[in-house]
């Protein structure tokens, strides 16, 4: 399973940039960027914090996707 996210869309809905989202969540702009690009999987605490800042359930920001098998 792959952890995917809708953080960029949720952040846009709040009309905040990565820097401001990082400040609201207590992390750096780079952390927000890494999460949005799927380079970094946040801790449960950070995922819940992000969801709270966005005003939605954590499942509205983060979700699991099945890995596709090669050749299918």
Long-range contacts (C-beta under 8 A, 24 or more apart in sequence): 1-64, 1-65, 1-66, 1-67, 2-38, 2-64, 2-65, 2-66, 2-67, 3-38, 3-41, 3-62, 3-63, 3-64, 4-38, 4-62, 4-63, 4-64, 4-65, 5-35, 5-36, 5-38, 5-61, 5-62, 5-63, 6-60, 6-61, 6-62, 6-63, 7-32, 7-35, 7-36, 7-50, 7-61, 8-36, 10-50, 10-54, 10-56, 10-60, 10-61, 11-36, 11-54, 13-54, 14-53, 14-54, 21-50, 21-53, 24-53, 25-49, 25-50, 25-53
